[in-house]
């Protein structure tokens, strides 16, 4: 690493796990896949907020859909909630996608979205609406305030853990008892 290079550009990819004292309702008990981090800011997707709605019932397609695979709609974050991204456990053939972390791909391809909504059900695929974003230095401040725990990105946690259990599972995976964290007010 060069001397003039920022100290944290390698933070992403990572999981950000909200500490109990993080009161913002957008991020309470969330697990975020941090996709990009630089001196200009950071962004990622909330992983544990299903909406209970299906993409086929919410998104208008032209021409109309020929089927409904049951692709679920998830809240990816409060920024640009009208914007969608696909989260996938494998690289889609013939489509634009990038690997955020080993075994975790993101795509914004409209043709891939149509294929996933119309075609056979892909159990682990998710349509994330919106994203979580931080301006320059904002995430650094939140990390300094102990608002987040940082973890690597285990694909089994991302794709195989139930959303309601993900926050606690992510904390336990770090060797921490969530009850011990909840007992702290964060104020000394």
Beta strands, then each sheet from edge to edge (+ up, - down):
strand 1: 14-18
strand 2: 31-38
strand 3: 41-46
strand 4: 50-54
strand 5: 72-75
strand 6: 79-88
strand 7: 98-101
strand 8: 104-107
strand 9: 126-135
strand 10: 148-151
sheet 1: 4+ 5- 9- 3+ 2- 1+ 10-
sheet 2: 4+ 5- 9- 6+ 8- 7+
end
